[in-house]
């Protein structure tokens, strides 16, 4: 997700409350509001009734907001269906080139050398041999023409190709009953998804965009692409994949943002 100021939240403070507390947590407030699970407006008085927090205490407010955000995650996970497909689009709707998004500016991109890049495998995986970019690109491909939806409020239709993550996990002998699949990226970004999303037919390890090899700044040589998740979940410049039953914190979940992030 690109560096940005979070959208204005609908959260309205009660009279007399120090608004600096809310400004401190504006990212959490914007994310809670964006998920549309709390509709309309929410006052600090209502937050107090819902969570029992002391609205004059910064730590208490953050704890309450994190609880609401985690509740959002649980609701999204409960209603997720592995056979429900995201809308697809005609090739004529595809944006070329794709739109860049990251937690830093495009000028800070550090391209990877595809000739020396390898994918490391760890955790509950039977065959942990490393994969090269050439080996990944040679795997059977699935094409997705789906909408990329950013938490910042913009979107575009993209055309991604690559191996289904489910097929790749089966190929390397991963434990498909495990809870999570985690990704480490060359830019120090970390991301993770639940196994149900990993096995979804619209979850791929993409090596191509517009039927051409992915270029920078879009995640060469390997990135995650999902039709069922918000843009920031789609990790780029992947260097390692791990299968685990221990919840893997991510770059954004450590800052209190929704982890499930379904659309």
C-alpha positions as CSV (number, residue, x, y, z in Angstrom):
1,X,0.0,0.0,0.0
2,X,1.5,3.3,-1.0
3,X,2.4,5.9,1.6
4,X,-0.7,8.0,2.1
5,X,-3.0,9.8,4.6
6,X,-5.8,7.4,5.6
7,X,-9.3,8.4,4.4
8,X,-11.5,10.4,6.8
9,X,-13.3,8.1,9.3
10,X,-16.9,8.4,10.2
11,X,-16.0,7.9,13.9
12,X,-17.2,11.0,15.8
13,X,-15.9,11.8,19.3
14,X,-18.0,12.7,22.2
15,X,-17.9,16.3,23.4
16,X,-15.0,17.2,25.7
17,X,-12.8,14.3,24.6
18,X,-9.2,14.9,23.8
19,X,-9.2,14.5,20.0
20,X,-5.4,13.9,19.9
21,X,-6.2,10.3,21.1
22,X,-8.3,9.7,18.0
23,X,-5.7,11.3,15.7
24,X,-3.1,8.9,17.2
25,X,-5.3,6.0,15.9
26,X,-6.7,7.5,12.8
27,X,-5.4,4.5,10.7
28,X,-7.4,2.0,12.8
29,X,-10.5,4.2,12.7
30,X,-10.3,4.6,8.9
31,X,-9.9,0.8,8.5
32,X,-12.8,0.0,10.8
33,X,-15.0,2.5,8.9
34,X,-13.9,1.3,5.5
35,X,-14.9,-2.3,6.2
36,X,-18.5,-1.1,6.5
37,X,-19.1,-3.5,9.4
38,X,-19.8,-0.5,11.7
39,X,-22.3,1.5,9.7
40,X,-23.2,5.1,10.1
41,X,-21.3,6.8,12.9
42,X,-19.9,5.7,16.1
43,X,-19.4,7.9,19.2
44,X,-16.8,7.5,21.9
45,X,-19.7,6.9,24.3
46,X,-20.9,4.0,22.2
47,X,-17.3,2.6,22.1
48,X,-17.2,2.8,25.9
49,X,-20.5,0.8,26.1
50,X,-19.3,-1.8,23.6
51,X,-15.8,-2.4,25.1
52,X,-15.7,-0.9,28.5
53,X,-12.7,1.2,27.7
54,X,-11.6,4.4,29.3
55,X,-11.9,6.9,26.5
56,X,-9.5,9.3,28.2
57,X,-6.7,6.7,28.1
58,X,-4.8,6.3,24.9
59,X,-3.8,2.7,25.6
60,X,-7.4,1.8,26.4
61,X,-8.7,3.4,23.2
62,X,-6.2,1.5,21.1
63,X,-7.0,-1.8,22.8
64,X,-10.7,-1.2,22.1
65,X,-10.1,-0.3,18.5
66,X,-7.9,-3.4,18.0
67,X,-10.7,-5.6,19.5
68,X,-13.2,-4.2,17.0
69,X,-10.7,-4.7,14.1
70,X,-10.1,-8.3,15.2
71,X,-13.8,-8.9,15.4
72,X,-14.1,-7.7,11.8
73,X,-11.5,-10.3,10.9
74,X,-13.5,-13.1,12.5
75,X,-16.7,-12.1,10.8
76,X,-15.0,-12.0,7.4
77,X,-13.4,-15.4,7.9
78,X,-16.7,-16.9,9.0
79,X,-18.5,-15.8,5.9
80,X,-15.7,-16.7,3.4
81,X,-16.6,-19.4,0.9
82,X,-13.9,-21.3,-1.0
83,X,-16.2,-21.8,-4.0
84,X,-17.3,-18.1,-4.3
85,X,-15.5,-16.4,-7.1
86,X,-14.7,-12.7,-7.4
87,X,-16.0,-11.0,-10.6
88,X,-13.8,-11.3,-13.7
89,X,-13.6,-8.8,-16.6
90,X,-12.9,-8.8,-20.3
91,X,-9.3,-8.2,-21.5
92,X,-10.4,-4.8,-23.0
93,X,-10.9,-3.5,-19.4
94,X,-7.3,-4.3,-18.3
95,X,-5.1,-1.3,-17.3
96,X,-1.6,-1.4,-18.9
97,X,0.8,-1.0,-17.2
98,X,-0.5,-1.9,-13.8
99,X,-0.7,0.7,-11.0
100,X,2.1,0.7,-8.4
101,X,1.3,0.3,-4.7
102,X,3.6,-0.2,-1.7
103,X,4.2,1.3,1.7
104,X,6.9,3.5,0.2
105,X,7.5,5.6,-2.9
106,X,8.2,4.1,-6.3
107,X,11.6,5.8,-6.3
108,X,12.7,3.5,-3.5
109,X,12.2,0.3,-5.5
110,X,15.2,-2.1,-5.4
111,X,14.9,-4.4,-8.4
112,X,15.7,-8.1,-8.0
113,X,18.0,-10.1,-10.3
114,X,15.9,-12.9,-11.8
115,X,19.0,-14.8,-12.7
116,X,20.1,-15.3,-9.1
117,X,16.7,-15.1,-7.3
118,X,15.4,-18.2,-5.6
119,X,12.3,-19.0,-3.6
120,X,12.9,-20.4,-0.1
121,X,10.4,-22.9,1.4
122,X,9.9,-23.5,5.1
123,X,7.5,-24.9,7.7
124,X,5.1,-27.7,7.1
125,X,6.3,-28.5,3.6
126,X,7.7,-31.9,2.4
127,X,10.0,-30.8,-0.3
128,X,11.9,-27.6,0.7
129,X,14.2,-27.4,-2.3
130,X,14.5,-23.8,-3.6
131,X,12.9,-22.8,-6.8
132,X,14.4,-20.5,-9.5
133,X,12.5,-17.9,-11.5
134,X,12.8,-20.0,-14.6
135,X,11.2,-23.0,-12.8
136,X,8.4,-20.9,-11.5
137,X,7.7,-19.4,-14.9
138,X,7.5,-22.9,-16.5
139,X,4.7,-24.1,-14.3
140,X,1.2,-24.5,-15.7
141,X,-0.5,-21.1,-15.7
142,X,-3.9,-19.8,-14.7
143,X,-5.0,-16.3,-15.9
144,X,-6.9,-13.9,-13.7
145,X,-8.6,-10.7,-14.9
146,X,-9.8,-9.3,-11.7
147,X,-10.1,-5.9,-10.0
148,X,-7.4,-4.7,-7.7
149,X,-9.0,-2.8,-4.8
150,X,-6.8,-0.7,-2.7
151,X,-7.7,0.3,0.9
152,X,-6.9,3.9,-0.1
153,X,-10.0,4.0,-2.3
154,X,-8.7,3.4,-5.8
155,X,-8.9,0.3,-8.1
156,X,-8.1,-1.0,-11.5
157,X,-8.6,-4.2,-13.5
158,X,-5.5,-6.3,-13.9
159,X,-4.6,-9.3,-16.0
160,X,-2.3,-11.7,-14.0
161,X,-1.0,-15.2,-14.9
162,X,0.8,-17.8,-12.8
163,X,0.5,-21.1,-11.1
164,X,-2.4,-21.6,-8.7
165,X,-1.1,-21.5,-5.1
166,X,-3.1,-24.6,-4.3
167,X,-1.4,-26.5,-7.2
168,X,2.1,-25.3,-6.0
169,X,1.4,-26.2,-2.4
170,X,0.4,-29.7,-3.5
171,X,3.5,-30.0,-5.7
172,X,5.9,-29.2,-2.8
173,X,4.0,-31.5,-0.4
174,X,2.7,-28.8,1.9
175,X,0.3,-29.7,4.7
176,X,-3.0,-28.4,3.3
177,X,-4.7,-28.8,6.7
178,X,-2.4,-26.2,8.3
179,X,-3.9,-22.8,9.2
180,X,-1.7,-20.3,7.4
181,X,0.6,-19.5,4.5
182,X,3.1,-16.8,5.1
183,X,5.2,-14.7,2.6
184,X,8.5,-12.9,3.1
185,X,9.4,-10.3,0.5
186,X,12.7,-8.7,-0.7
187,X,11.6,-5.3,0.5
188,X,11.1,-6.5,4.1
189,X,7.4,-6.6,3.6
190,X,5.6,-9.6,5.3
191,X,2.1,-11.0,4.6
192,X,0.1,-14.1,5.4
193,X,-3.2,-15.6,4.5
194,X,-5.5,-18.3,5.8
195,X,-5.3,-21.7,4.2
196,X,-8.8,-21.5,2.8
197,X,-7.8,-18.4,0.8
198,X,-4.5,-20.1,-0.2
199,X,-6.6,-23.0,-1.7
200,X,-9.1,-20.6,-3.5
201,X,-9.0,-21.1,-7.3
202,X,-8.4,-17.3,-7.7
203,X,-5.2,-17.3,-5.6
204,X,-2.1,-17.5,-7.8
205,X,1.6,-17.0,-7.7
206,X,1.9,-14.6,-10.6
207,X,4.8,-14.4,-12.9
208,X,3.1,-12.5,-15.8
209,X,1.0,-9.4,-16.3
210,X,-0.8,-8.8,-19.6
211,X,0.8,-12.2,-20.7
212,X,4.3,-10.7,-20.4
213,X,6.8,-11.3,-17.6
214,X,6.0,-9.1,-14.6
215,X,8.3,-6.0,-14.6
216,X,9.3,-3.7,-11.9
217,X,7.8,-1.9,-10.0
218,X,5.2,-4.6,-9.9
219,X,6.9,-7.4,-8.0
220,X,9.3,-9.3,-10.4
221,X,9.9,-12.2,-10.5
222,X,7.1,-13.5,-8.3
223,X,4.1,-12.0,-6.5
224,X,0.9,-13.1,-4.9
225,X,-2.4,-12.3,-6.7
226,X,-5.8,-13.0,-5.1
227,X,-9.3,-12.1,-6.4
228,X,-10.7,-12.2,-2.9
229,X,-8.4,-9.8,-1.0
230,X,-7.6,-6.1,-0.8
231,X,-4.6,-4.9,-2.6
232,X,-2.1,-4.7,0.3
233,X,-2.5,-8.5,0.9
234,X,-1.0,-9.3,-2.5
235,X,2.7,-9.5,-1.6
236,X,5.3,-8.6,-4.2
237,X,9.0,-9.6,-4.7
238,X,8.3,-12.8,-2.7
239,X,11.5,-14.6,-1.6
240,X,10.1,-17.1,0.9
241,X,6.9,-19.1,1.6
242,X,6.1,-20.8,4.8
243,X,3.2,-23.1,5.9
244,X,2.4,-23.0,9.6
245,X,-0.1,-23.4,12.3
246,X,1.3,-20.4,14.2
247,X,-0.3,-17.1,13.3
248,X,2.3,-15.1,11.3
249,X,2.1,-11.4,12.1
250,X,2.4,-9.1,9.0
251,X,3.7,-5.7,8.2
252,X,0.2,-4.2,8.6
253,X,-1.3,-6.4,11.2
254,X,1.4,-5.3,13.6
255,X,0.1,-1.8,13.2
256,X,-3.5,-2.8,14.0
257,X,-5.0,-3.1,10.5
258,X,-7.4,-5.9,9.6
259,X,-5.6,-9.1,8.8
260,X,-8.2,-11.0,6.8
261,X,-8.9,-8.0,4.5
262,X,-11.5,-9.7,2.3
263,X,-13.4,-7.8,-0.4
